[in-house]
Amino acid sequence: MTDTNTTNTSANSANTPSNAPSHVAYQVRDRENQKGVWTRIGSAWPHRDGKGFNIQIEAVPLDGRISLRVYEDRTDQPA
């Protein structure tokens, strides 16, 4: 079992605004003969011990799949 204090500390620090997620969760819906539709549905932060993630999901897809991708800050890229 894990130490609950460590787990709670990791979960609380993951939700602070200054702590950007390491990964972003997307719902991906494939379409026939077209590109898939990617909708951001959540974020993930690594545990301090590096052996897992805290995942915060804003929506649960009923169809399609969930893809977890490395977070990239896009604020410095041109529009």
Secondary structure, DSSP 8 states (H G I E B T S, - for coil): ---HHHHHHHHHHHTSTTS--SEEEEEEEEETTEEEEEEEEEEEEE-TTSS-EEEEES---SSSEEEEEE----TTS--
